[in-house]
Amino acid sequence: MLTSAQIRAARALLRWEQKDLVRASKVSLPTIKRLEVKTGPLGAHDVTVDAIIRAFDAAGVEFIAAESGKGAGVRFKTDQDAPEDS
């Protein structure tokens, strides 16, 4: 389940401002702002959450679910510092 902290962390990882997420997800700025200040699970419509997840996925970020006593988080889908193979 996606949380507001994960959205903020994913934006920070990409160095995105809220307007960048708005552009990538097509979710309105007021909605992004509202979701980011909420604590815990988002409680948003599925289409809104899916749009946000797809935007971050397209930018190379994935969400990590909480499990085994470890918290939820975000990370790059691939090693962003690794040189590309020629």
N, CA, C and O atoms as CSV, one atom per row, in Angstrom:
chain,resi,resn,atom,element,x,y,z
A,1,MET,N,N,0.843,-1.177,0.000
A,1,MET,CA,C,0.000,0.000,0.000
A,1,MET,C,C,0.893,1.247,0.000
A,1,MET,O,O,1.773,1.389,0.849
A,2,LEU,N,N,0.663,2.117,-0.929
A,2,LEU,CA,C,1.454,3.335,-1.090
A,2,LEU,C,C,1.147,4.342,0.017
A,2,LEU,O,O,-0.008,4.519,0.404
A,3,THR,N,N,2.192,4.999,0.521
A,3,THR,CA,C,2.018,6.007,1.568
A,3,THR,C,C,2.499,7.371,1.079
A,3,THR,O,O,3.212,7.476,0.081
A,4,SER,N,N,2.096,8.397,1.796
A,4,SER,CA,C,2.532,9.750,1.452
A,4,SER,C,C,4.046,9.881,1.593
A,4,SER,O,O,4.684,10.574,0.801
A,5,ALA,N,N,4.620,9.222,2.592
A,5,ALA,CA,C,6.072,9.277,2.784
A,5,ALA,C,C,6.800,8.676,1.587
A,5,ALA,O,O,7.861,9.165,1.199
A,6,GLN,N,N,6.244,7.627,1.002
A,6,GLN,CA,C,6.871,7.029,-0.177
A,6,GLN,C,C,6.811,7.971,-1.374
A,6,GLN,O,O,7.764,8.043,-2.150
A,7,ILE,N,N,5.717,8.685,-1.532
A,7,ILE,CA,C,5.621,9.641,-2.637
A,7,ILE,C,C,6.670,10.735,-2.465
A,7,ILE,O,O,7.375,11.080,-3.414
A,8,ARG,N,N,6.772,11.275,-1.264
A,8,ARG,CA,C,7.771,12.321,-1.009
A,8,ARG,C,C,9.185,11.783,-1.220
A,8,ARG,O,O,10.034,12.476,-1.781
A,9,ALA,N,N,9.441,10.563,-0.777
A,9,ALA,CA,C,10.769,9.967,-0.934
A,9,ALA,C,C,11.090,9.720,-2.406
A,9,ALA,O,O,12.218,9.947,-2.843
A,10,ALA,N,N,10.111,9.261,-3.164
A,10,ALA,CA,C,10.325,9.014,-4.590
A,10,ALA,C,C,10.614,10.319,-5.325
A,10,ALA,O,O,11.475,10.366,-6.203
A,11,ARG,N,N,9.893,11.373,-4.964
A,11,ARG,CA,C,10.174,12.673,-5.583
A,11,ARG,C,C,11.574,13.143,-5.239
A,11,ARG,O,O,12.282,13.675,-6.094
A,12,ALA,N,N,11.976,12.949,-3.993
A,12,ALA,CA,C,13.316,13.370,-3.564
A,12,ALA,C,C,14.387,12.585,-4.311
A,12,ALA,O,O,15.405,13.148,-4.712
A,13,LEU,N,N,14.163,11.296,-4.498
A,13,LEU,CA,C,15.121,10.456,-5.209
A,13,LEU,C,C,15.350,10.968,-6.631
A,13,LEU,O,O,16.471,10.945,-7.140
A,14,LEU,N,N,14.279,11.426,-7.254
A,14,LEU,CA,C,14.354,11.940,-8.627
A,14,LEU,C,C,14.661,13.435,-8.693
A,14,LEU,O,O,14.855,13.991,-9.774
A,15,ARG,N,N,14.702,14.075,-7.532
A,15,ARG,CA,C,14.853,15.535,-7.452
A,15,ARG,C,C,13.706,16.242,-8.179
A,15,ARG,O,O,13.898,17.265,-8.836
A,16,TRP,N,N,12.523,15.672,-8.041
A,16,TRP,CA,C,11.320,16.235,-8.637
A,16,TRP,C,C,10.633,17.166,-7.651
A,16,TRP,O,O,10.630,16.920,-6.444
A,17,GLU,N,N,10.062,18.220,-8.171
A,17,GLU,CA,C,9.154,19.054,-7.397
A,17,GLU,C,C,7.751,18.487,-7.615
A,17,GLU,O,O,7.550,17.627,-8.472
A,18,GLN,N,N,6.801,18.963,-6.851
A,18,GLN,CA,C,5.430,18.473,-7.013
A,18,GLN,C,C,4.931,18.686,-8.433
A,18,GLN,O,O,4.214,17.843,-8.971
A,19,LYS,N,N,5.303,19.801,-9.042
A,19,LYS,CA,C,4.841,20.086,-10.410
A,19,LYS,C,C,5.371,19.061,-11.409
A,19,LYS,O,O,4.721,18.790,-12.419
A,20,ASP,N,N,6.550,18.486,-11.137
A,20,ASP,CA,C,7.085,17.448,-12.017
A,20,ASP,C,C,6.232,16.180,-11.934
A,20,ASP,O,O,5.973,15.526,-12.945
A,21,LEU,N,N,5.807,15.848,-10.730
A,21,LEU,CA,C,4.928,14.686,-10.557
A,21,LEU,C,C,3.569,14.943,-11.192
A,21,LEU,O,O,2.976,14.036,-11.776
A,22,VAL,N,N,3.078,16.157,-11.084
A,22,VAL,CA,C,1.813,16.525,-11.731
A,22,VAL,C,C,1.913,16.287,-13.234
A,22,VAL,O,O,1.028,15.680,-13.837
A,23,ARG,N,N,2.992,16.766,-13.824
A,23,ARG,CA,C,3.195,16.620,-15.263
A,23,ARG,C,C,3.296,15.150,-15.668
A,23,ARG,O,O,2.707,14.737,-16.667
A,24,ALA,N,N,4.036,14.366,-14.898
A,24,ALA,CA,C,4.266,12.964,-15.245
A,24,ALA,C,C,3.043,12.081,-15.000
A,24,ALA,O,O,2.811,11.120,-15.733
A,25,SER,N,N,2.269,12.406,-13.979
A,25,SER,CA,C,1.149,11.536,-13.596
A,25,SER,C,C,-0.208,12.007,-14.110
A,25,SER,O,O,-1.159,11.228,-14.161
A,26,LYS,N,N,-0.296,13.281,-14.489
A,26,LYS,CA,C,-1.573,13.895,-14.891
A,26,LYS,C,C,-2.562,13.956,-13.721
A,26,LYS,O,O,-3.774,14.028,-13.924
A,27,VAL,N,N,-2.026,13.926,-12.494
A,27,VAL,CA,C,-2.836,14.106,-11.284
A,27,VAL,C,C,-2.696,15.572,-10.888
A,27,VAL,O,O,-1.601,16.128,-10.964
A,28,SER,N,N,-3.779,16.198,-10.469
A,28,SER,CA,C,-3.751,17.636,-10.185
A,28,SER,C,C,-2.839,17.983,-9.010
A,28,SER,O,O,-2.613,17.166,-8.116
A,29,LEU,N,N,-2.322,19.206,-9.030
A,29,LEU,CA,C,-1.455,19.680,-7.955
A,29,LEU,C,C,-2.165,19.672,-6.600
A,29,LEU,O,O,-1.568,19.237,-5.615
A,30,PRO,N,N,-3.412,20.134,-6.510
A,30,PRO,CA,C,-4.082,20.064,-5.205
A,30,PRO,C,C,-4.188,18.629,-4.664
A,30,PRO,O,O,-4.081,18.405,-3.458
A,31,THR,N,N,-4.400,17.671,-5.562
A,31,THR,CA,C,-4.481,16.273,-5.127
A,31,THR,C,C,-3.130,15.779,-4.639
A,31,THR,O,O,-3.051,15.122,-3.601
A,32,ILE,N,N,-2.067,16.084,-5.370
A,32,ILE,CA,C,-0.716,15.683,-4.945
A,32,ILE,C,C,-0.409,16.289,-3.581
A,32,ILE,O,O,0.081,15.597,-2.688
A,33,LYS,N,N,-0.692,17.567,-3.419
A,33,LYS,CA,C,-0.435,18.230,-2.130
A,33,LYS,C,C,-1.217,17.567,-1.004
A,33,LYS,O,O,-0.676,17.332,0.076
A,34,ARG,N,N,-2.477,17.269,-1.252
A,34,ARG,CA,C,-3.322,16.639,-0.234
A,34,ARG,C,C,-2.791,15.258,0.137
A,34,ARG,O,O,-2.748,14.902,1.314
A,35,LEU,N,N,-2.392,14.490,-0.857
A,35,LEU,CA,C,-1.897,13.139,-0.591
A,35,LEU,C,C,-0.570,13.155,0.156
A,35,LEU,O,O,-0.314,12.285,0.988
A,36,GLU,N,N,0.263,14.130,-0.134
A,36,GLU,CA,C,1.585,14.167,0.498
A,36,GLU,C,C,1.549,14.589,1.966
A,36,GLU,O,O,2.483,14.282,2.706
A,37,VAL,N,N,0.523,15.267,2.398
A,37,VAL,CA,C,0.464,15.665,3.810
A,37,VAL,C,C,-0.292,14.652,4.661
A,37,VAL,O,O,-0.242,14.706,5.890
A,38,LYS,N,N,-0.980,13.744,4.018
A,38,LYS,CA,C,-1.734,12.714,4.736
A,38,LYS,C,C,-0.760,11.726,5.376
A,38,LYS,O,O,0.269,11.395,4.786
A,39,THR,N,N,-1.078,11.263,6.566
A,39,THR,CA,C,-0.242,10.241,7.195
A,39,THR,C,C,-0.828,8.864,6.924
A,39,THR,O,O,-2.045,8.698,6.837
A,40,GLY,N,N,0.047,7.886,6.793
A,40,GLY,CA,C,-0.404,6.519,6.560
A,40,GLY,C,C,-0.799,6.275,5.122
A,40,GLY,O,O,-0.383,7.000,4.219
A,41,PRO,N,N,-1.619,5.234,4.912
A,41,PRO,CA,C,-2.059,4.904,3.552
A,41,PRO,C,C,-2.790,6.077,2.914
A,41,PRO,O,O,-3.434,6.875,3.595
A,42,LEU,N,N,-2.678,6.162,1.603
A,42,LEU,CA,C,-3.213,7.324,0.898
A,42,LEU,C,C,-4.724,7.457,0.960
A,42,LEU,O,O,-5.233,8.559,1.163
A,43,GLY,N,N,-5.444,6.377,0.793
A,43,GLY,CA,C,-6.894,6.480,0.783
A,43,GLY,C,C,-7.424,7.220,-0.430
A,43,GLY,O,O,-8.506,7.805,-0.375
A,44,ALA,N,N,-6.676,7.202,-1.523
A,44,ALA,CA,C,-7.089,7.877,-2.755
A,44,ALA,C,C,-7.761,6.870,-3.687
A,44,ALA,O,O,-7.701,5.661,-3.462
A,45,HIS,N,N,-8.392,7.382,-4.722
A,45,HIS,CA,C,-8.990,6.513,-5.734
A,45,HIS,C,C,-7.901,5.669,-6.388
A,45,HIS,O,O,-6.767,6.119,-6.548
A,46,ASP,N,N,-8.254,4.452,-6.759
A,46,ASP,CA,C,-7.292,3.542,-7.384
A,46,ASP,C,C,-6.662,4.141,-8.637
A,46,ASP,O,O,-5.466,3.971,-8.871
A,47,VAL,N,N,-7.461,4.845,-9.449
A,47,VAL,CA,C,-6.913,5.417,-10.684
A,47,VAL,C,C,-5.859,6.477,-10.376
A,47,VAL,O,O,-4.888,6.621,-11.119
A,48,THR,N,N,-6.044,7.211,-9.294
A,48,THR,CA,C,-5.073,8.237,-8.896
A,48,THR,C,C,-3.777,7.591,-8.437
A,48,THR,O,O,-2.693,7.992,-8.861
A,49,VAL,N,N,-3.886,6.592,-7.573
A,49,VAL,CA,C,-2.698,5.889,-7.078
A,49,VAL,C,C,-1.971,5.213,-8.234
A,49,VAL,O,O,-0.743,5.265,-8.310
A,50,ASP,N,N,-2.719,4.581,-9.134
A,50,ASP,CA,C,-2.105,3.921,-10.291
A,50,ASP,C,C,-1.358,4.917,-11.166
A,50,ASP,O,O,-0.270,4.611,-11.654
A,51,ALA,N,N,-1.920,6.096,-11.373
A,51,ALA,CA,C,-1.264,7.120,-12.195
A,51,ALA,C,C,0.049,7.566,-11.563
A,51,ALA,O,O,1.036,7.777,-12.267
A,52,ILE,N,N,0.065,7.708,-10.254
A,52,ILE,CA,C,1.284,8.111,-9.547
A,52,ILE,C,C,2.336,7.007,-9.636
A,52,ILE,O,O,3.504,7.278,-9.912
A,53,ILE,N,N,1.919,5.773,-9.403
A,53,ILE,CA,C,2.856,4.644,-9.482
A,53,ILE,C,C,3.427,4.523,-10.891
A,53,ILE,O,O,4.629,4.315,-11.053
A,54,ARG,N,N,2.581,4.649,-11.909
A,54,ARG,CA,C,3.054,4.557,-13.304
A,54,ARG,C,C,4.051,5.660,-13.629
A,54,ARG,O,O,5.034,5.417,-14.330
A,55,ALA,N,N,3.812,6.864,-13.132
A,55,ALA,CA,C,4.726,7.984,-13.394
A,55,ALA,C,C,6.103,7.701,-12.808
A,55,ALA,O,O,7.119,7.911,-13.472
A,56,PHE,N,N,6.138,7.230,-11.575
A,56,PHE,CA,C,7.426,6.914,-10.963
A,56,PHE,C,C,8.074,5.706,-11.630
A,56,PHE,O,O,9.293,5.671,-11.799
A,57,ASP,N,N,7.271,4.719,-12.011
A,57,ASP,CA,C,7.802,3.544,-12.697
A,57,ASP,C,C,8.473,3.952,-14.010
A,57,ASP,O,O,9.562,3.474,-14.329
A,58,ALA,N,N,7.828,4.829,-14.762
A,58,ALA,CA,C,8.392,5.304,-16.029
A,58,ALA,C,C,9.685,6.083,-15.813
A,58,ALA,O,O,10.545,6.127,-16.693
A,59,ALA,N,N,9.819,6.695,-14.639
A,59,ALA,CA,C,11.029,7.459,-14.308
A,59,ALA,C,C,12.108,6.574,-13.688
A,59,ALA,O,O,13.197,7.049,-13.366
A,60,GLY,N,N,11.802,5.283,-13.522
A,60,GLY,CA,C,12.810,4.350,-13.022
A,60,GLY,C,C,12.813,4.126,-11.525
A,60,GLY,O,O,13.804,3.647,-10.972
A,61,VAL,N,N,11.719,4.467,-10.859
A,61,VAL,CA,C,11.633,4.298,-9.405
A,61,VAL,C,C,10.577,3.248,-9.087
A,61,VAL,O,O,9.509,3.217,-9.699
A,62,GLU,N,N,10.891,2.387,-8.118
A,62,GLU,CA,C,9.917,1.399,-7.678
A,62,GLU,C,C,9.675,1.536,-6.182
A,62,GLU,O,O,10.527,2.023,-5.439
A,63,PHE,N,N,8.510,1.101,-5.764
A,63,PHE,CA,C,8.124,1.162,-4.362
A,63,PHE,C,C,8.375,-0.191,-3.716
A,63,PHE,O,O,8.133,-1.236,-4.318
A,64,ILE,N,N,8.865,-0.156,-2.477
A,64,ILE,CA,C,9.168,-1.367,-1.726
A,64,ILE,C,C,8.140,-1.475,-0.603
A,64,ILE,O,O,7.969,-0.547,0.186
A,65,ALA,N,N,7.465,-2.610,-0.541
A,65,ALA,CA,C,6.459,-2.824,0.499
A,65,ALA,C,C,7.127,-3.113,1.837
A,65,ALA,O,O,8.234,-3.648,1.888
A,66,ALA,N,N,6.448,-2.756,2.906
A,66,ALA,CA,C,6.933,-3.080,4.252
A,66,ALA,C,C,6.767,-4.581,4.472
A,66,ALA,O,O,5.736,-5.161,4.131
A,67,GLU,N,N,7.798,-5.198,5.047
A,67,GLU,CA,C,7.704,-6.629,5.348
A,67,GLU,C,C,8.756,-7.026,6.375
A,67,GLU,O,O,9.801,-6.384,6.487
A,68,SER,N,N,8.480,-8.064,7.104
A,68,SER,CA,C,9.399,-8.622,8.102
A,68,SER,C,C,9.918,-7.562,9.070
A,68,SER,O,O,11.096,-7.570,9.431
A,69,GLY,N,N,9.060,-6.669,9.482
A,69,GLY,CA,C,9.458,-5.647,10.440
A,69,GLY,C,C,10.235,-4.487,9.853
A,69,GLY,O,O,10.656,-3.591,10.585
A,70,LYS,N,N,10.432,-4.489,8.543
A,70,LYS,CA,C,11.139,-3.396,7.871
A,70,LYS,C,C,10.115,-2.491,7.199
A,70,LYS,O,O,9.095,-2.954,6.688
A,71,GLY,N,N,10.399,-1.209,7.209
A,71,GLY,CA,C,9.464,-0.237,6.665
A,71,GLY,C,C,9.430,-0.202,5.151
A,71,GLY,O,O,10.326,-0.710,4.477
A,72,ALA,N,N,8.385,0.404,4.636
A,72,ALA,CA,C,8.233,0.604,3.201
A,72,ALA,C,C,9.239,1.639,2.728
A,72,ALA,O,O,9.730,2.444,3.519
A,73,GLY,N,N,9.544,1.616,1.435
A,73,GLY,CA,C,10.495,2.579,0.906
A,73,GLY,C,C,10.403,2.702,-0.594
A,73,GLY,O,O,9.438,2.259,-1.217
A,74,VAL,N,N,11.430,3.314,-1.169
A,74,VAL,CA,C,11.538,3.482,-2.616
A,74,VAL,C,C,12.982,3.251,-3.022
A,74,VAL,O,O,13.896,3.388,-2.209
A,75,ARG,N,N,13.180,2.902,-4.278
A,75,ARG,CA,C,14.534,2.743,-4.808
A,75,ARG,C,C,14.481,2.832,-6.332
A,75,ARG,O,O,13.424,2.698,-6.949
A,76,PHE,N,N,15.657,3.062,-6.915
A,76,PHE,CA,C,15.750,3.001,-8.367
A,76,PHE,C,C,15.576,1.551,-8.798
A,76,PHE,O,O,16.020,0.639,-8.100
A,77,LYS,N,N,14.933,1.332,-9.941
A,77,LYS,CA,C,14.727,-0.026,-10.443
A,77,LYS,C,C,16.033,-0.651,-10.899
A,77,LYS,O,O,16.187,-1.872,-10.871
A,78,THR,N,N,16.973,0.183,-11.318
A,78,THR,CA,C,18.288,-0.297,-11.738
A,78,THR,C,C,19.346,0.545,-11.059
A,78,THR,O,O,19.050,1.616,-10.527
A,79,ASP,N,N,20.570,0.069,-11.076
A,79,ASP,CA,C,21.672,0.815,-10.477
A,79,ASP,C,C,21.942,2.042,-11.334
A,79,ASP,O,O,22.496,1.934,-12.429
A,80,GLN,N,N,21.557,3.185,-10.843
A,80,GLN,CA,C,21.675,4.429,-11.605
A,80,GLN,C,C,23.113,4.906,-11.761
A,80,GLN,O,O,23.400,5.730,-12.628
A,81,ASP,N,N,24.021,4.394,-10.928
A,81,ASP,CA,C,25.413,4.820,-11.002
A,81,ASP,C,C,26.264,3.918,-11.881
A,81,ASP,O,O,27.409,4.251,-12.190
A,82,ALA,N,N,25.720,2.789,-12.281
A,82,ALA,CA,C,26.494,1.843,-13.084
A,82,ALA,C,C,26.639,2.363,-14.508
A,82,ALA,O,O,25.673,2.869,-15.081
A,83,PRO,N,N,27.844,2.245,-15.093
A,83,PRO,CA,C,28.010,2.669,-16.489
A,83,PRO,C,C,27.231,1.746,-17.411
A,83,PRO,O,O,27.110,0.547,-17.161
A,84,GLU,N,N,26.708,2.323,-18.474
A,84,GLU,CA,C,25.961,1.518,-19.434
A,84,GLU,C,C,26.919,0.694,-20.271
A,84,GLU,O,O,28.022,1.138,-20.591
A,85,ASP,N,N,26.486,-0.521,-20.627
A,85,ASP,CA,C,27.290,-1.374,-21.510
A,85,ASP,C,C,27.216,-0.838,-22.928
A,85,ASP,O,O,26.169,-0.355,-23.359
A,86,SER,N,N,28.301,-0.920,-23.642
A,86,SER,CA,C,28.320,-0.423,-25.024
A,86,SER,C,C,27.991,-1.519,-25.993
A,86,SER,O,O,27.960,-1.286,-27.201
